[in-house]
Amino acid sequence: MLIVQTSVDKILEKFPVENMKTSNQKYYKIEFDNQPEYLSAYVSGEKDSLEISRQFWREISEECKRVECKKLLIVEDIEEAVSMADIYMIASEIPQLFYGVRIVFVDTHLDHQSLNEFGEIVATNRGVHGKIFNDVEEAKKWLLL
């Protein structure tokens, strides 16, 4: 696993997101709701890609830091799914974005379940304290434990 991570890190060093050509167009919308016990982020859109996912995860991270949240509920409603390789890369970056934050993730598209499960494994193996759910109420229960 260390060899794979090292290779991914080397690739990311060569192609940082800041150097990628991206348009100013946002393919998603985020709605934040700062509750007393947690921050919620509702992400919606039709299109997804590695760059789009990185962009909204970083935007959520910035808001989380701004409001000093320690617990985060993310509900994603994006029809298109990214590839398994993209999930690996995104999930590998989450620990640096959300250090010390308890995260629950709910995807409204059940056909993304296997990708999300893989992402959970990758992220938790790298230190993320989080879990995926199919139900918002169940996610909140776990988040607020």
Phi, psi and omega in degrees: 000324180298321179297316179297315181298316179299318179297317178297317179301319179295321178296315181297325177297322181285331184231061179296151182303324182299333182267353180284143176281118178227153177276165177281355181286132174263131181264012182215168176230138176240132173244122179259146175221109183272096178280163180301325185256349183196164173257134173247145178229122177253115182252126180227155179167178179251325187255145176219154177198175177302314182294318180296314180298315177302318182298312183285328175296321178291323177296318177296318178300317179298318179293320179299317178293321182299318182264003178057047181282147175246349178225136188222128174251122176244125174246121182249130177230074179238119187299312183282142178255153174271172181282167177299320178296320178294319177301316179302313182293316180296311182297330178289335181272339185301321181303323179288332182279331189229047180297126178079009181253131175276126188236135167240143184230126178238123176255125182286350180257102184297338178289353176266002188306311183295323176296317180295322177297318177297315179299322178298316180299312181299311183294316181290328175294342179257010172107001179288137174261089185203172183205149175261150179220163173257352186230128183297318182295320176295321178297317179298319179302312181294319182299321187268006176300000000 
